[in-house]
Amino acid sequence: MPNHVKAPKLKSNLQSDNLLEIESIAFFVRMMGMLGMPRSVGEIYGLLYFSEVPLPMDQIVAKLGMSLGSASQGLKTLRSLKAVRSSYVPGDRRDHYQAETEFRRLFSNFLKEEILPHMESAKERIDRMQDALPVDSEDQEFYQIRIEKLKKLTRAGGRLLPALAGLLKL
């Protein structure tokens, strides 16, 4: 392995000669981490992304060396983001999972289902901050300036994010 490539530290049964799988997992662990997702979510998605066949949860657990609870929670998160879907495998009663590979759809869903709802609750919280401002405080102007900056940020986000979600649906 080249010196500039840092392999993820996995307690797994991944074969060390499967560098594509290892690098995929490392890539998606980092990507999901930037989105505030747990490491296990990135590991599962990275494993499924380069899997030619849908995998059942027990194989995901075995390959990644993670607990059943972590795998279950990670798959639940990925399903809620529509990043994985269940597949039917004839003759096997277990659920099998495969990665969604249309990134526009993934990012659009993430914006719509994770970010935009937080923008709405942010407006409500800013209103509560405004109501909680101390009256006759010497810091009144300071607080008001900060609240106005938050309002401006949420207004800009409220315009930008829906437009971005629309663009991603092209």
Secondary structure, DSSP 8 states (H G I E B T S, - for coil): --TT-------S---TT-HHHHHHHHHHHHHHHHTT--HHHHHHHHHHHT-SS-EEHHHHHHHHT--HHHHHHHHHHHHHTTSEEEEEETTEEEEEEEE---HHHHHHHHIIIIIHHHHHHHHHHHHHHHHHS-TT-TTHHHHHHHHHHHHHHHHHHHHHHHHHHHHHT-
